């Protein structure tokens, strides 16, 4: 043992640690720590120790985030935010808006009725009344027949008509019926806020085999500047623009339903062809957009059809639009989208859809009073479009675009 002699002449002894004992603390970046210092350090560490709300395993993960300890202030801030999101009863209350792009699942089996669910149902029923109020009725008013075999019966005047072609299905004879609607409640020359229509239509009885076509147009269009081809071949446009004319604020559609199942398709079923004529201002020509859909023959066919509906999201041409049919067949998918279309711009003089053309070589259909869909505000979106879209089953199989050459 080495001896150290202090200045006062006394003699004291100091034990020198071995080299290995000294190297241990030095490798940890810390020189020798006395018992007194070690006790003080432990006490200091206890001040920042985490409680049971943060498990040690979870705390260790913070090391890589340069934050090891949770202070009382941080804990209070976090708990305050949590209490704001969910209260003691498990309810959530937001001062701002809640965005859920994936949708919100609302169970239908809310029972028993509480004040909250009762108010929600009351508001929902109130919204349905508002939607009904902004869906003015158009009534079957008059008609014209083209062809020797076509006729119109009126089982319920103004509300339900039967259009009939008496030719034999084995020897079809083309015929056309123009049906006009009276629309007194849509509005007159005042930007009606038109967003679409819902037309009840039964396409024929089960077993009918002759194709049938419905033609309509939306937006501002003058028939005096169109070619109207009646009692013609099913592939001929019943309404088409004359050469040299252009209607940028109008769309001409026809929908052809084929009543014979095509087993070569996948899935096999009944084809539906939708054609849309749009005037392109930049190229100064009409473009023809064709969509082919297939009604699957699993549990339904065209004779199960209940309605056809055109809906657009908003009032400008930049918004999406679509065409749907409704089926009452034995199927879990009854709202069927048969085409993606182009929206039409609302104009000052447009008062909704006021006539429909039916073409068929043999057979019958029923048409009902038409409902227009208006927005409850000039620039408000069309809730019906988004509701249709959320519940739809898409039947679209192919699309094509080409230039349309006018007949005259």
Order of alpha helices (4+ residues) and beta strands (2+ residues): beta-beta-alpha-alpha-alpha-alpha-alpha-beta-beta-beta-beta-beta-beta-beta-beta-beta-beta-beta-beta-beta-beta-beta-beta-alpha-beta-beta
